[in-house]
Amino acid sequence: MAEMQRPKKTVLFRVRYGETDQMGTYSNSAVLDWFEHGRTELLRSLGLPYSQMEARGIYLPVVEAHVRFRGRARYDDLLKMTTTGTMFGKARVRCDVSIVQEDTGVLVADGFTIHAVTDSVAKPMRPPEWLHALFDQTPSHPTQDLRN
């Protein structure tokens, strides 16, 4: 039996002026916003935007985040972010993220977030079968260009 591939989504985006600091690079807090953008687009590409998942009573609050700051990114740089997702443990989802300069491939930041599977009042719950199935598929979606 072939090994199951983790779902993956790649998006292109530009560093916005408000995400930079006086040192001329992205501010460290911007990375977690970028990670959220990546996992939101990953879920959308799998056919289940966050809003629909929440309408089904499933929430994915962040319970852990890890970021490695690897390189610089300045205002208006075009970045390529790849996010992969997997079920992690009994009731968690893990999203791994890599952000590189689109033109050179130089690594800007990477890391991961871990999300508990909860109901609307933040009570941990067993992931429904459809959530497992969501991360067991292998989508073949092209890179989404969000430069505009």
C-alpha distance (Angstrom), angle and dihedral (degrees) to the residues before:
residue distance angle dihedral
M1 . . .
A2 3.80 . .
E3 3.78 118.3 .
M4 3.80 113.3 -102.0
Q5 3.80 113.8 -114.2
R6 3.77 120.4 -138.0
P7 3.81 116.1 -114.6
K8 3.79 111.2 -100.4
K9 3.80 135.2 -170.1
T10 3.80 128.2 -173.4
V11 3.80 123.1 -162.2
L12 3.78 133.0 -179.9
F13 3.80 120.0 -141.3
R14 3.79 140.0 159.9
V15 3.78 126.1 -120.6
R16 3.80 106.5 -109.0
Y17 3.79 122.0 -137.4
G18 3.82 92.3 -115.3
E19 3.82 89.8 56.9
T20 3.81 93.1 62.6
D21 3.77 130.6 83.6
Q22 3.79 137.9 -150.8
M23 3.81 90.2 -85.0
G24 3.80 89.2 65.9
T25 3.79 98.5 -112.1
Y26 3.79 137.2 90.9
S27 3.79 116.1 -67.4
N28 3.79 114.8 -112.4
S29 3.81 92.6 -120.2
A30 3.82 91.1 60.2
V31 3.80 91.7 69.4
L32 3.80 94.8 69.0
D33 3.82 89.3 51.0
W34 3.80 88.4 51.0
F35 3.82 90.1 49.7
E36 3.82 89.4 52.8
H37 3.79 89.9 50.2
G38 3.81 89.7 52.1
R39 3.79 95.9 51.0
T40 3.81 91.7 43.6
E41 3.81 90.0 55.4
L42 3.82 91.0 43.5
L43 3.80 90.9 56.5
R44 3.81 91.3 44.1
S45 3.83 90.3 51.8
L46 3.81 89.0 52.1
G47 3.80 89.0 56.9
L48 3.80 97.8 -105.0
P49 3.82 116.2 93.8
Y50 3.80 115.5 -162.8
S51 3.81 90.5 -105.4
Q52 3.81 92.0 58.9
M53 3.79 92.4 44.8
E54 3.79 90.4 51.9
A55 3.82 89.7 47.5
R56 3.82 85.4 58.7
G57 3.83 89.2 54.3
I58 3.82 98.6 -104.9
Y59 3.80 122.1 125.9
L60 3.81 129.0 -178.6
P61 3.82 109.6 -157.1
V62 3.80 115.9 -176.4
V63 3.81 110.8 -108.3
E64 3.80 98.0 170.2
A65 3.80 136.5 17.3
H66 3.78 131.8 -176.5
V67 3.82 124.8 -173.8
R68 3.79 130.1 -177.8
F69 3.81 113.0 -162.5
R70 3.80 104.0 -146.1
G71 3.79 108.6 164.6
R72 3.76 147.4 -10.7
A73 3.77 130.2 -75.8
R74 3.79 120.9 -176.2
Y75 3.77 134.2 -160.6
D76 3.81 111.7 -62.3
D77 3.83 95.1 10.1
L78 3.79 111.7 145.5
L79 3.80 110.3 -124.3
K80 3.78 131.4 -169.4
M81 3.80 116.4 -146.9
T82 3.79 123.8 -169.0
T83 3.80 119.6 -166.4
T84 3.79 125.3 -172.0
G85 3.78 125.7 -173.0
T86 3.77 137.3 -158.5
M87 3.78 141.3 164.8
F88 3.80 106.9 -98.9
G89 3.78 122.7 -160.4
K90 3.80 118.7 -31.9
A91 3.80 101.0 -44.2
R92 3.77 110.7 8.1
V93 3.78 140.4 92.2
R94 3.80 122.7 -145.5
C95 3.81 123.6 -156.9
D96 3.80 118.6 -166.6
V97 3.80 116.4 -160.8
S98 3.79 134.7 -166.6
I99 3.82 122.4 -175.6
V100 3.80 120.5 -167.9
Q101 3.79 137.6 169.8
E102 3.81 102.7 -92.5
D103 3.80 95.9 -139.8
T104 3.83 99.4 44.0
G105 3.81 105.3 21.5
V106 3.81 89.9 -128.9
L107 3.80 110.1 156.6
V108 3.82 114.4 -111.7
A109 3.83 101.4 174.0
D110 3.78 140.7 -23.5
G111 3.76 138.6 -179.6
F112 3.76 143.1 111.3
T113 3.78 145.7 -99.4
I114 3.79 127.0 -145.5
H115 3.79 120.0 -151.4
A116 3.78 129.9 -163.4
V117 3.79 116.6 -136.0
T118 3.82 105.8 -125.0
D119 3.76 143.3 158.5
S120 3.81 123.5 -113.8
V121 3.82 93.0 -77.8
A122 3.83 93.0 51.0
K123 3.81 94.9 -103.6
P124 3.82 109.5 149.9
M125 3.77 113.1 -115.9
R126 3.76 140.8 179.7
P127 3.80 109.6 -91.6
P128 3.79 111.9 -108.7
E129 3.79 117.5 -116.5
W130 3.82 91.6 -108.4
L131 3.82 89.9 60.1
H132 3.81 90.8 52.5
A133 3.81 89.0 47.8
L134 3.81 90.3 50.8
F135 3.79 90.9 61.3
D136 3.81 94.3 39.6
Q137 3.80 94.4 64.1
T138 3.78 125.8 87.8
P139 3.81 110.4 -137.1
S140 3.76 120.2 -161.6
H141 3.78 101.0 -154.7
P142 3.81 120.8 153.3
T143 3.77 123.0 -121.2
Q144 3.79 110.6 -74.7
D145 3.78 112.6 -132.8
L146 3.82 111.2 -143.4
R147 3.82 97.6 169.1
N148 3.80 94.4 115.3
